């Protein structure tokens, strides 16, 4: 692997890791950076380049597992979190209920999304619409959140948040942006909504990345595996940093500042692309 390729993988891993769990759309940012600057499809091919963007999300998922290992182990009964009871316990059913809507739609429309929605134009739309949802969540959500811990989350809450998460199948919309917004609208505080978002991301992103890797395995050149490895490691390291920072930040600043950032980015992109 040449140095320039190493640098491109490092940059895309940085973009993925720093944006995956902030409500700004990691996929959208990777499409922007790659299509407008790095152009990895020129040496990976279009299909392999799209697969790379999905597979390096596994690095970000590993970071979630490292940061939230206690909560994840508690889901399968291998760790007890203080304050939990049998009748008041966030469990695997909450996660399954939350991931089913987006998981089903993702499987049904995977090919359509890969072929038609990975473009800067669709990202611009996703950034703008997602920003308005985030502003609406902050303005219309309960002033005093009813749910301040995952152990207070009901199955009904999990299902409705899962429905809102379906919006994130559109590149640029943001998985965390949609689920945190949905959570806030349904009475969660921002920190609890973010916690639920991160935990749901583990099976969804691991499944999507694994399926994409299996489906496109024959299209990946073994010589490019070093490129994939650098992107994975880079995404893991920077995701570790961003998760800890974001969890401390989100309850203080809420969603509006991130929404403003998205609108600014969308306007700049529109000027570049259409003028």
N, C-alpha and C positions, 0 to 999 in steps of 0.2 A: 504494500500500500504506500503510495506516494504521500509526501508531507501535506500537499494541498488537500488530498482526500481525507487524511487524518484530521486536518483542521476543520473541514466541512462537517465530518461526523461529530467532532467535538462541539461545534457551534450548534448543530441541530439537537444534540443531546442537552446542551445548555438551555436552548429555547424550550424544549419539551419539559425538562425538569423544573424550570422556573415558572412555567405557565400552566402546567397540568392541573394544579389544585387552586390556582387563583381563578376567579370567574371572568377570564378574558379569552378563553379558547386556545388551548395548546395546539390543536390540529390546525386551527386558522392561522396561528402565528408561524407554524412550521411551513404551511403552504405559502404564506407571504414571503418568508425568508428564503425558501428554496426556489420558488418559481421566479422571484424577482432578482435573486442574487446568486445563490449557490448552484442551482441548476444540476442537482445530482442525477436527474433522469438522463443527462447526456452521457453518463458512463455506467449507470445502473440499469437504465431502461425505465419506461414509465411505470410498469407494473411493479418492478422491484423497488423503485423509489417510493411508491405509495405504501408498499409492504413495510419498508424500513420505517416510515413515519408511524406505523401502527405498532410494529414489533418493539421499538425502543421504549414504548410506553410500559413495557415489562420492567424496565429499570425504575420507573416512577412507582409502579406497583410494589416492587420490593422495598422501596423506601417507606411506603405506607405500612407494610408489614413490620418493618423495623421500629417505626415510631409508635404504632398502635398495637403492638404484640399482645399486651395484656388484655385489651378489649377483644381482640380477635380470638385468643385462646379461650376467653370466657364464653364465646359463642358455642364452643364445642365441649364445654364443661371441664376444661383443663386448668382454669384459673378462676378464682372467686374475687370479684371486685367488691370492696367494702360498701355496704348499704343495699346490695342486691338481695332479693328474696325470690322464692319460687313464683309468687304472684306479681312480682314487680321486677321484671328481668328482660332486658333487651336480648333477643336471641336470633337464631338462624332464620326463623320464620319471618321476622321483620325484614331481613336482608333479602330473602327469596321473593317476598311480596313486592319489595321495592325494585328488584331487578327484572322481574318477569316482563313487564310491558315493553321496556326498551330492548330487552333481549330478544323477544319474539319479533318485534318490528325490525330490529337489526339483522336478524337472520333472513327475514322475508325480503328485505330491500338492500342487502349487502352489495350485490352487483350493481344495482342502480346508483347507490351512493358512491361506490368506487369509480364508476364510469362517468357520472354526470355532475357530482357535487364537489369534487376536489378542484375548485378553481377560485381565483381571487374574487371574481364577481359574486359567487355564492357566499364567500366568507364575509364580504362587505355587508350583504343582507343579514347574515347571521349575527354579526357584531352589532348592527343597529337594532334589530328586533330584540335580541337578548338584552341589550342595554335598557330598552324601554321596560322590559319585564322586571329587571332588577330595580329600576327606579320605582315602578309600581309596587313591588314587594315592600320596599322601605317605607313608602308613603301610605300604603293601604293595609299593611300588616298590623296586628294588635300592638298597641303602644306598650303594653305589659305582656311579654310572652307567657303563654300558659305552660310551655314545655321547656325546661332548662337542663334536662338530662336525657340521655338516650333511654334510660330505664323508665321514663315516663311516656315513651313513644308508643302509640297504639298501632294495631295492624292497619286500621283505617288510614291513619296518618301516613304510614309507610306506603300504602297503595297509591294514595293521591300524589305523594311526592314522586313515586315511580312513574306515574302518568306524565307529570310535568317533565321528568327526565327524558322522555321520548323526544322532546324538542332538540336535545343535544345531538341527535343523529345527523342534524344539519350542520356541516362544518362551519365553525365560526360562532355557533350558538353558545357553546361551553357546557360541559357536563356539570361542573360545580356551579356555574352561574344559574343554570336551570333548576338544579335540585336545592341549592341554598335559597333561591327565590321562592320555590314552591314550599319549602319548609317554613320560611318566615311568614308567608301568606297563611299557612295552616297553623300558626301559633308557636313555632319553635323559635328560640333565640338563635342568633347567628352562629354561635359556637357549636351548639348542638346540631344545627342543620349541616354545618361543615363536617362535624364528626361523622354523621350518617352518610354524607356524600362520599367521604374518603373510604369508609368501610364498604359501601356498595360498589365503589370503583374497583375493588380488588377482583371479585369474580367476573364483573362485566369486562374490564379491560384485559384481564388474563385470558378470558374466553375468546374475545375478539382478536387479540394478538395471536393466540395459539391457532385459531381457525385460519387466520390469514396466512400465517407461516406455513401451515400444512397445505393449504390450497395452492399457494404460489411457490412451494418449495422447489419445484423443478425449474422455475424461472430465475432462481437465485444462483448466481455464479459463486462456486466455492471460494474463488479468489476475493470475493467481496465480504467474506465472513469477518475479516478484521475490521472493516468499516462498520458492520453491524455491532461488533463487540465494543468498539470505541463509543458509538452512540449510546449503547446500553449503559455502560459504566458512567459516562458523562451524565446521562439522564438520572441515574440513581443518586449520584453525589449531589447534584444541584436540586433534585426533588427533596432530599433530606433537609437541605437548608431552607427551601421554600416552605415546606409543610410546617416546620416549627415556627417560622416567622409569621406565616399566614394565620395560624391558629391564635397567635397572640394579637394579631392586628384586627381580625374580622369583627370582633365584638366591639371594638372601639370606633372604627371608621365606617362600619356597615357596608352597603353595596353601592351607594351612589358614586363615590369616587372612582370605583372600578368601571361603572357605567359611563362616566364622563370620559375616562381613558378610552373605552371602546368606541365611543362616538367620534372622538378626535382621530383615532387610528382609521376608522371607516371613512371619514371625510378626506383625510390625506390620501388614502388608497384610491378613493373615487377620483380625486383630482389627477393622480398619477395615471390611472388606467383610462379614464374617459376624456381627458383634456389633452 
